Amino acid sequence: MERYILRHPRGCARAREDEQPIGQDQETTMEPTRTTNQNNGCKCFFGKVCKNSRGLKIHQSRMKCVQPHSGNQRTERSGQTEEETIQEANHSDDSLPVTQEVEQLDEAEEIERIEPTVHREDGIETTVRREDRIEPTTRREENEPRKEKIKWPTNADKAAWKALDEDLENILEATLAGSVDRKITAMTSIIYSVGKDRFGVVPQGKQPTKQGHSNRRQKKIKELRGDLRRLKKRYKVANENERLPLQQLRKETREKLKTLTRAETHRRDRKKKAKERATFTANPFQYMKRLFGARGSGKLENSREEVEEHLSKTHSDERRGEDLEECEKLLTPEEPKEQFDESDLKFQEVQDVVRKARAGSAPGPNGISYRVYKNCPRLIRRLWKLLKVIWRRRKMTESWYKAEGCFIPKEENSRKVEQFRTISLLNIEGKIFLAVLARRTTRHHAVQKGGMPEVSGCIEHTSVITQILREAKEKKSDLAVFWLDLANAYGSIPHKLVDLTLERYHVPPTIRTMLREYFDKIEMRFTAGDFTTAWQRLEVGILTGCTVSVVLFAAAMNLIVKSVEKPSRGPLLSSGVRQPPVRAFMDDMTVTAKTVIEGRWTLEELERMIKWARMKFKPSKSRSLIVRKGKVQDETFELAGEKIPTVGEKPVKCLGKKFDATLADMVNMGEVQVQLVEWLTKIDKSGLPGRYKAWIYQHGVLPRILVAITSLRVPIVQSGGLREKDQCMPKKMVGCAKKFQQHWIVQHRNKATITNEGIDRRV
C-alpha cells in the first residue's frame, strides 16, 4: 500500500500527459514540476534519447527518471496540528463534491498568510500590519439558493445510522486539517454531501398526482347513469303504452345504481381510513396537531421589495452605536456567591443539549439537523472536541453568523407581512454551542420564569393574578391591575441593553465580548413562496430561533422590572405573603398594586424605564382593571399619551386565560366546554380505530383541558356538562356501554389505559 501511495498519489491519474508522481512524506509536500525539456523534447534528464516526445513520456513513466523537484515547501502556521492527508483507496474522498464554502475558506486562509508590502515614495518598503489592513470576508452571494433538505433515515433504522457514523468517522479522520474554522466548515460540508448522495433529498412543493384508473364498478356506475339519462329522454317522448315499462326499467336501474354506489362509497371510506391509520402510526403527534388545527393560517402576498423594506425597517437601528444614558434607578445586583463557569465544555453538556433537542427541527444554512448528531455518537464526540477549541479562544466561527428565516402566520387568513412573525434557522453546531452557554448563564443567575427549564411559568403567573383578584373581591379591598404589551418586544430590544445587563449580572468580560461580536456580525435572509430576500443585518432585537437569545431577553426584562419594583406597593394575600407589584413573563408584564395611586406611580416609573431602554409600550393592546371596595370601577389611564382600554370594554387574554369585568371564571369555563366538544367531534370523525382515538384523547385532549381548568374556580353543578362529555366519549372510543363503570377504564398501573379522572379532581 505504501508503494502504491508513493507511485500513484491521491489526486493524480496513472497515465496523463502533464502529471508526474509527487514525492510525499508526513512533513512536507513538494509541488509538481514538468520534466519535459523545452530545448530538446526527445532527451530525458539522464541523457536517454527517444524517437519523439511520446516515446520520451513513456520512458519517463516506466523508468521514473524525473528531474529533481525544486518547489517551495509549504508549512502550516504555528499552533496547528499536522495531519497525514494520504488515505487508503476504500476511504478516498475524491468522489465527494467540494463545496464553494471550503474553497472560499482556503482562499481566505492563503490571503491571510500573506503580509503585503507597500512601496513608499522614498523607496523604502514597509509591511502592512495585519491589524491595520482589511481582512477578506467570505460573504455569500445573494442569489445562492438554500440547501435542499436531506431525507435522513428514521431513528429506528439503527443499521443505516451506524454505517453512516463509521463512514463519516473514517472520512473525517483522513481529511480534516487546518484551523478549527476550516474543520467545522469542511465537516458539515462532507456530512451534507455524504447524506445527500446516500439518502437523497426531500421533494419540494406538491408532487404530481398519478391519474387513477377507473375500476369495473366505477365503469358500471358510469354506464348506469348514462342509461338513466337516456331512459329519461325516452320517457318524455314515449306514448302511454311505453311509459309503464320504461318506468319499471328506470326503477330497476336505480336499484342497481344505488347498490353499486353504496359499495363504492364503502370502498372509498375503507381506503381513506387506511390512509389515516398509516399517517397516524407514522407520526402520532404531528397527526394530532394537524387534526386539532393550527392557530395561524394564510399565505404571504407581499412582493419581495415590500418584504425587504419591512425587514430593513424592523431590523435597522440608527442609534445602534450610541450607549444608553446613565440611569440612577437601574438595579445593581450584588456579587454572586459562585462565579460564572468558564471551564472547558464537558461532553455531558453537549450530549444533554442534543438529547433534549427535537429531532424534527428544521436545519440551518448548512443543511444539518439534530437528527444526525442524535444517532451518530462518534460524530458528536468529534463535534465536542471542536467546540472545546472554540470555547477556549472565545470566538465563534464565521459560519455561525448566517441564518435562514421563514414567516409564520400570527392569526387566521394572514396575508400582509405585518401579520407574520419571523423564525430564524441557524446552524445546529452553533445552536448547540450557544445552548451550553445559555444553560451556564441560567445557572449563574436565576431571573424570571419565562424561558426557564422545568418551571411552569404560565400556570404560576395566571394562578397568582387570579388569586389576587379573587381575594380583592371577597375582602372588598382596593386593587389596580395593568396588563402591558410591548410593541415588537423581541425585535426592538437594543443590543446595548443586553450587554449592559450581562455586565450588571457580573458575566465575565470574555463571554460578553463573544456575544457582542455574535450580535454585531449576525446576518439573515428570509424565504417566502418563490423568492428569497437579500441578506439583512440584525442591528436591533434578538433572533427568535437562537438558543441563547431567550435567556438574554429574559435577563434584560428582569433588570428593568427589578429596577422599578418597590415591594411595599404589592398586594398582601391572606397567606401572609406580599406579592411583587410588577411581574413579567417574557414580554408580558402585569402591574398589581394595592391602591390606585400606587398603581399609577408604578406605571409611570415603568414607562420611563422602557423609554430609557429605547423600547415602547403598545397602549391599544394593553388593559387596565380598577377595583374599589371589591367592585370594578370604570376608570381610565393613559400610556404614552394614549388611553388604555379597560377589561370591561375589551377583555384581555393573558397566557391562556381571559380576564373581564365580572372577575369570575364562567366565561373561561364556557370556552373550555366549547373547545372540548370541538376536539371530541374531530376525533370521532377522523376515521381512526377506537384505540387510536383513545390515545389522542389521553395524550392530546386531556392535557390541554387540564391546563385550561387548572386556574379556574367553578362550582361542581356548573361543571357537570364538562364531566359528562368527558366521561361518555372514552367509553364510546373503547366500545363500552354508557352504563359501564368508569373505574374499569381508569387505571394507574397499566400504561395503555385512559387516565381521565384528573378533570374531576381539578373541577
C-alpha positions, 0 to 999 in steps of 0.5 A: 500500500505504501508503494502504491501511495508513493507511485500513484498519489491521491489526486493524480491519474496513472497515465496523463500527459502533464502529471508526474508522481509527487514525492510525499512524506508526513512533513512536507509536500513538494509541488509538481514540476514538468520534466519535459525539456523545452530545448530538446523534447526527445532527451530525458534528464539522464541523457536517454534519447527517444524517437519523439516526445511520446516515446520520451513520456513513456520512458519517463513513466516506466523508468521514473527518471524525473528531474529533481523537484525544486518547489517551495515547501509549504508549512502550516502556521504555528499552533496547528496540528499536522495531519497525514492527508494520504488515505487508503483507496476504500476511504478516498474522498475524491468522489465527494463534491467540494463545496464553494464554502471550503474553497472560499475558506482556503482562499481566505486562509492563503490571503491571510498568510500573506503580509503585503508590502507597500512601496513608499515614495522614498523607496523604502518598503514597509509591511502592512500590519495585519491589524491595520489592513482589511481582512477578506470576508467570505460573504455569500452571494445573494442569489445562492439558493438554500440547501435542499433538505436531506431525507435522513433515515428514521431513528429506528433504522439503527443499521443505516445510522451506524454505517453512516457514523463509521463512514463519516468517522473514517472520512473525517479522520483522513481529511480534516486539517487546518484551523478549527474554522476550516474543520467545522466548515469542511465537516458539515460540508462532507456530512451534507454531501455524504447524506445527500448522495446516500439518502437523497433529498426531500421533494419540494412543493406538491408532487404530481398526482398519478391519474387513477384508473377507473375500476369495473364498478366505477365503469358500471356506475358510469354506464348506469347513469348514462342509461338513466339519462337516456331512459329519461329522454325516452320517457318524455317522448314515449306514448302511454303504452311505453311509459309503464315499462320504461318506468319499471326499467328506470326503477330497476336501474336505480336499484342497481345504481344505488347498490353499486354506489353504496359499495363504492362509497364503502370502498372509498371510506375503507381506503381513506381510513387506511390512509389515516391509520398509516399517517397516524402510526407514522407520526402520532403527534404531528397527526394530532396537531394537524387534526386539532388545527393550527392557530395561524393560517394564510399565505404571504402576498407581499412582493419581495421589495415590500418584504425587504423594506419591512425587514430593513425597517424592523431590523435597522437601528440608527442609534445602534452605536450610541450607549444608553444614558446613565440611569440612577434607578437601574438595579445593581445586583450584588456579587454572586456567591459562585462565579460564572463557569468558564471551564472547558465544555464537558461532553455531558453538556453537549450530549444533554443539549442534543438529547433534549433537542427535537429531532424534527427541527428544521436545519440551518444554512448548512443543511444539518439537523439534530437528527444526525448528531442524535444517532451518530455518537462518534460524530458528536464526540468529534463535534465536542472536541471542536467546540472545546477549541472554540470555547477556549479562544472565545470566538465563534466561527464565521459560519455561525453568523448566517441564518435562514428565516421563514414567516409564520402566520400570527392569526387566521387568513394572514396575508400582509407581512405585518401579520407574520412573525419571523423564525430564524434557522441557524446552524445546529453546531452553533445552536448547540454551542450557544445552548451550553452557554445559555444553560451556564448563564441560567445557572449563574443567575436565576431571573424570571420564569419565562424561558426557564427549564422545568418551571411552569411559568404560565400556570404560576403567573395566571394562578397568582393574578387570579388569586389576587383578584379573587381575594380583592373581591371577597375582602372588598379591598382596593386593587389596580391591575395593568396588563402591558404589551410591548410593541415588537418586544423581541425585535426592538430590544437594543443590543446595548441593553443586553450587554449592559445587563450581562455586565450588571449580572457580573458575566465575565468580560470574555463571554460578553465580548463573544456575544457582542461580536455574535450580535454585531456580525449576525446576518439573515435572509428570509424565504417566502413562496418563490423568492428569497430576500437579500441578506439583512443585518440584525442591528436591533432585537434578538433572533427568535430561533437562537438558543441563547437569545431567550435567556438574554431577553429574559435577563434584560426584562428582569433588570428593568422590572427589578429596577422599578419594583418597590415591594411595599406597593404589592398586594398582601394575600391572606397567606401572609405573603406580599406579592411583587407589584410588577411581574413579567413573563417574557414580554408580558408584564402585569402591574398589581398594586394595592391602591390606585395611586400606587398603581399609577406611580408604578406605571409611570416609573415603568414607562420611563424605564422602557423609554430609557431602554429605547423600547415602547409600550403598545397602549391599544393592546394593553388593559387596565382593571380598577377595583374599589371596595371589591367592585370594578370601577370604570376608570381610565389611564393613559400610556404614552399619551394614549388611553388604555382600554379597560377589561370591561370594554375589551377583555384581555387574554393573558397566557391562556386565560381571559380576564373581564369585568365580572372577575369570575371564571364562567366565561373561561369555563364556557370556552373550555366546554366549547373547545372540548366538544370541538376536539371530541367531534374531530376525533370521532370523525377522523376515521381512526380505530377506537384505540387510536382515538383513545390515545389522542384523547389521553395524550392530546385532549386531556392535557390541554383541558387540564391546563385550561381548568387548572386556574379556574374556580367553578362550582361542581353543578356548573361543571357537570356538562364538562364531566359528562362529555368527558366521561361518555366519549372514552367509553364510546372510543373503547366500545363500552356501554354508557352504563359501564363503570368508569373505574374499569377504564381508569387505571394507574398501573397499566400504561395503555389505559385512559387516565381521565379522572384528573378533570374531576379532581381539578373541577 
